[in-house]
Amino acid sequence: MDERIERLLALAETQHTTIVELGQQVTRQAEQIGLLVQSVALLLGEELGVPVPEDGHGDEAARTDLDGKPY
């Protein structure tokens, strides 16, 4: 096989590996951001006097978004 073609294939494989790794990093960061947003939302709810029950028993507190609309 021509040396130039081999080099191009090697570069393509390297780029593919890099793209896969970047995709995995983005996935991990998205999960972490999601957890952070969830934590902030829970803290804001507690600050506004709408505690979220941790035990899952009893009546669930009414939940509203930042505009005050229930969800």
Summary of the structure (lengths in Angstrom):
residues: 71
radius of gyration: 23.6
end to end distance: 62.2
largest distance: 72.3
contacts: 125
relative contact order: 0.07
helix: 63%
strand: 3%
